[in-house]
Amino acid sequence: MAVRSGLLLTALIVCLAGAAPARAAVACPAMRWTTLGTAGGPVPTADRAEPSNFLVAGDQQILVDTGDGTVNQLAGLGMDMRRIRTVFISHLHLDHSGGLAAVIGLRWMNQFPGQLTIYGPPGIREVVDGITASMAPPARIGFGLGTPPPGAGASVRAVELRDGQIVPLGDGLTATAAANSHFDHDGKPDPSNISFSYRFALGDRSITYTGDTGPSDAVTRLASGTDMLVSEVIDLDRLLKEIKQRRVDAPPEMFAAMQRHLSTHHLLPVDVGVLAAEAKVGRVLLTHFAVPGPLSESEPALRAGIGKNFSGPVDLARDLSSFDLGCP
């Protein structure tokens, strides 16, 4: 009897030991950010896809911006598109939304179950409606399965957000939208055109994504205390030099306007450092690189500019790089 009792006690200990990692996994669900595409601006590059990101938070898989090449980059990760039910678009420039048609269309052609919800600024509903309308001809043709497929609009929903809105996404995950300064004119917000930054929070952990923005108090408040700031960055001096060489046809006033836009509606390295320091973020992840040529040539200047004000860790993302947030 004593032997049997000892065996039962041993089995119980083994079961409890095996259950501990499972309980820990439930108590601390995964939170992983993958930079699918890290190019900056509407200029195709040989080594970087257009801006897009993939967030895994617990059981949820979310796209954050969908630049051209998004579905190919997901395939490179081995991701199954049927599990993606949520997309966030920061603003309606095509380098951040040009791959959305493929995301919607390929899910529809494969007749994946469930509805895809796309969150974004005012105008996102018009964009989605236009994409689904463009799929009427292939819907009439059909997919060779004997019966015409349902319209693409039945499987997708667009939600236009407002500044400061908090979106509950389930399982404790929330997304908060903040209007930034990417579309400001002479320092004044443009109420008819909005660019959002987002903060994704799961329990005590959070990731803040700037999309495109210039220096912005609203983004600083949004990012306050965040574990990871995912930020665009621009190497302005090298970029302007490259533009001058490439666009010899550009009149001086066009070049002056371009310089003003790039320096005020995007973030210089020193701007990223100030934002990160004032918000007291845990770490900085750079993406959306508006830099000419190889990233390695701009890296010293990017790090030096950020380091003037922020002493925390800084990572330069590559396409298909992943970054995990550990547990407190």
KARAGI-V878015 format. One record per residue. PHI is phi in degrees with one decimal (none if undefined). OMEGA is omega in radians with two decimals (* if undefined). NEAR is the number of other C-alpha atoms within 12 Angstrom. Layout:
{{PHI,OMEGA,NEAR} {PHI,OMEGA,NEAR}}
//
This chain:
{{none,3.14,7} {-64.4,3.13,8} {-63.5,-3.13,9} {-63.9,3.12,10} {-61.0,3.11,11} {-63.9,3.12,12} {-64.8,3.12,13} {-64.2,3.12,14} {-63.4,3.12,14} {-61.8,3.14,14} {-62.1,3.14,14} {-64.2,3.13,14} {-62.0,3.13,14} {-61.9,-3.13,13} {-63.1,3.13,14} {-64.4,3.12,14} {-64.5,3.12,14} {-70.6,-3.11,14} {-77.7,-3.07,14} {-59.6,3.10,14} {-62.1,3.13,14} {-64.3,3.12,14} {-63.3,3.14,13} {-63.5,-3.13,14} {-64.9,3.12,17} {-68.2,-3.12,16} {-68.2,-3.12,19} {-132.6,-3.12,23} {-66.0,-3.13,29} {-60.3,2.98,26} {-141.7,-3.00,33} {-131.4,3.12,33} {-112.5,3.10,37} {-119.0,3.08,39} {-87.4,3.14,45} {-69.9,3.12,42} {-132.2,-3.00,45} {-123.4,3.12,48} {-70.4,3.10,40} {-119.2,3.08,40} {88.1,-3.06,34} {-81.8,-3.13,22} {-127.1,3.13,24} {-58.2,3.11,22} {-125.3,-3.07,26} {-75.1,-2.99,14} {-116.0,-3.14,20} {-139.9,3.03,36} {-79.6,3.12,38} {-67.9,-2.99,41} {-58.6,3.03,54} {-161.5,-3.07,51} {-143.3,-3.08,50} {-132.9,-3.12,43} {-107.9,2.97,44} {-106.7,-3.14,32} {-133.7,-3.01,36} {63.5,3.13,27} {-89.1,-3.06,23} {-94.7,3.10,26} {-124.6,-2.95,31} {-129.4,3.00,40} {-92.2,3.09,46} {-122.6,-2.95,45} {68.1,-3.03,50} {-138.3,3.07,45} {-65.6,-3.13,47} {-55.3,3.13,36} {97.5,-3.07,35} {-56.6,-3.06,42} {-67.1,3.09,36} {-67.1,3.13,26} {-68.0,3.05,34} {-61.3,3.10,36} {-62.5,3.10,16} {-62.9,3.07,20} {-84.2,-3.05,20} {78.3,-3.09,12} {-84.2,3.10,23} {-94.7,-3.06,20} {-63.2,-3.11,35} {-66.7,-3.13,26} {-85.3,-3.13,23} {-87.8,-3.12,33} {-117.6,-3.02,33} {-137.6,3.08,39} {-133.9,2.99,42} {-116.9,3.08,47} {-111.0,-3.08,49} {-75.9,3.11,49} {-160.6,-2.89,41} {-98.0,2.96,34} {-67.8,-2.99,33} {-65.6,3.12,26} {-68.1,3.11,33} {-104.9,-3.07,41} {-134.5,-3.04,40} {-64.8,3.12,31} {-95.2,-3.08,38} {-67.0,3.14,44} {-60.6,3.12,32} {-68.5,3.11,28} {-60.4,-3.13,45} {-68.2,-3.00,46} {-67.8,-3.11,32} {-72.3,3.04,28} {-62.8,-3.11,29} {-67.9,-3.13,33} {-61.4,3.11,30} {-83.4,3.14,23} {52.9,3.07,26} {-66.2,-3.11,25} {-73.1,3.07,18} {87.6,-3.11,19} {-103.0,3.05,23} {-94.4,3.12,35} {-105.4,-3.09,30} {-116.8,3.12,39} {-98.2,3.12,43} {-176.1,-3.14,46} {-75.3,3.03,38} {-52.0,-3.05,27} {109.1,-3.10,26} {-66.7,3.12,34} {-65.7,3.11,25} {-63.7,3.10,19} {-62.6,-3.11,33} {-65.2,3.10,40} {-60.7,3.11,26} {-65.4,3.11,20} {-64.1,-3.11,30} {-67.6,3.09,33} {-63.6,-3.13,23} {-68.2,-3.11,20} {-94.4,3.10,27} {-63.6,3.11,22} {-60.5,3.08,16} {-65.0,3.08,21} {-66.7,3.10,24} {-67.1,3.13,18} {-68.6,-3.10,17} {82.6,-3.05,21} {-115.9,3.11,18} {75.2,-3.09,13} {-104.1,3.06,12} {98.6,3.13,9} {-124.2,3.13,11} {-61.5,3.12,18} {-74.6,3.02,25} {-64.9,3.12,24} {-59.5,-3.10,26} {-62.5,-3.11,37} {-65.3,-3.12,28} {-71.1,-3.04,25} {-107.3,-3.10,31} {-139.8,-3.13,36} {-134.1,3.11,28} {-107.3,-3.13,33} {-124.2,3.12,26} {-89.5,-3.06,29} {-93.9,3.03,31} {-117.0,-3.13,28} {-58.3,3.11,28} {85.7,-3.09,21} {-69.7,3.06,23} {-105.8,-3.10,20} {-107.7,3.03,28} {-77.3,-3.06,18} {-110.0,3.11,25} {95.2,3.11,18} {57.4,3.08,17} {84.4,-3.14,22} {-89.0,3.08,30} {-130.3,3.01,26} {-127.4,3.11,37} {-114.5,-3.11,36} {-102.5,3.06,39} {-134.2,3.10,39} {-69.0,-3.13,43} {-107.9,-2.96,43} {-103.5,-3.06,36} {-63.6,-3.11,39} {-108.7,3.11,31} {-62.2,3.05,26} {-123.2,-3.10,19} {53.3,3.08,15} {81.8,-3.10,17} {-110.7,3.12,17} {-62.2,3.06,22} {-99.6,-3.03,16} {-66.4,-3.12,18} {-89.4,3.13,15} {-136.0,-3.03,26} {-124.7,2.98,35} {-115.9,-3.08,45} {-103.7,2.78,45} {-106.3,-3.06,48} {-128.8,2.98,49} {-119.0,3.12,43} {-103.7,-3.07,42} {-123.7,3.09,37} {-133.8,-3.05,36} {63.2,-3.12,26} {-89.0,-3.09,21} {-106.0,3.14,32} {-152.0,3.03,39} {-128.4,3.11,44} {-112.4,-3.06,45} {-117.0,-3.07,48} {-84.9,-2.95,52} {58.8,3.00,51} {-105.7,3.10,48} {-161.8,2.86,43} {-91.9,3.04,42} {-52.7,-3.00,37} {-152.9,3.06,36} {-62.8,-3.14,22} {-64.2,3.12,30} {-70.2,3.09,44} {-59.9,3.11,36} {-65.3,-3.14,29} {-59.6,-3.05,40} {-85.9,-3.04,41} {-54.3,3.09,25} {71.8,-3.11,26} {-68.0,-3.13,34} {-71.5,-3.11,38} {-143.2,3.05,39} {-99.8,3.09,46} {-97.7,-2.94,48} {-129.1,2.92,49} {-69.7,3.05,46} {-159.0,-3.10,49} {-129.8,3.02,43} {-94.4,-2.90,40} {-63.2,-3.06,32} {-61.1,-3.13,21} {-67.0,-3.13,24} {-68.7,3.13,31} {-64.0,3.09,26} {-61.7,-3.14,18} {-68.0,3.13,18} {-64.3,3.12,25} {-60.6,-3.14,21} {-71.0,-3.08,14} {-83.3,-3.07,13} {-111.7,3.12,16} {-67.1,3.14,14} {-82.6,-3.05,12} {-71.9,3.07,15} {-66.8,-3.10,12} {-56.2,-3.11,13} {-67.3,3.09,11} {-67.7,3.13,16} {-65.8,3.12,23} {-64.0,3.12,16} {-65.2,3.12,18} {-64.5,3.12,22} {-63.1,3.13,24} {-64.9,3.13,20} {-63.7,-3.08,27} {-64.7,-3.07,32} {-87.5,-3.09,28} {-113.1,-3.08,29} {-106.1,3.05,34} {-135.4,-3.06,38} {-108.5,2.96,42} {-74.0,3.11,38} {-53.9,-3.14,41} {-65.3,3.10,28} {-66.1,3.10,37} {-61.8,3.14,48} {-63.3,3.12,37} {-64.6,3.11,29} {-58.1,-3.10,43} {-64.1,-3.12,45} {-70.3,-3.11,29} {-67.7,3.13,26} {-83.1,-3.12,30} {55.3,-3.12,27} {-80.2,-3.13,35} {-74.9,-3.13,30} {-155.5,3.13,35} {-118.2,3.02,41} {-118.0,-3.12,41} {-90.4,3.06,45} {-150.1,-3.14,46} {49.0,-3.03,45} {-80.2,3.02,47} {-89.0,-3.10,42} {-134.7,3.08,36} {-86.0,3.05,32} {72.4,-3.09,22} {-62.1,3.14,19} {-61.5,-3.11,31} {-59.9,-3.13,17} {-74.6,3.12,16} {-96.1,-3.01,25} {-56.3,-3.14,29} {-58.7,-3.13,16} {-69.0,3.12,23} {-63.0,-3.13,38} {-66.6,-3.13,33} {-64.9,-3.14,21} {-65.3,3.12,26} {-66.2,-3.07,36} {-67.1,3.09,25} {-64.7,-3.10,20} {-127.7,-3.07,21} {-122.7,-3.08,28} {-105.5,-3.12,22} {-79.2,-3.11,25} {-68.7,3.13,22} {-130.8,3.08,31} {-113.5,3.01,25} {-102.8,-3.05,33} {-74.3,2.93,33} {-120.4,3.04,30} {-57.2,3.13,35} {70.1,2.98,33} {-82.2,3.13,28} {-120.9,-3.10,23} {-135.3,-3.09,32} {-98.2,2.97,25} {-94.7,3.09,30} {-72.8,-3.13,23} {-94.1,3.12,19} {-58.5,*,12}}
//
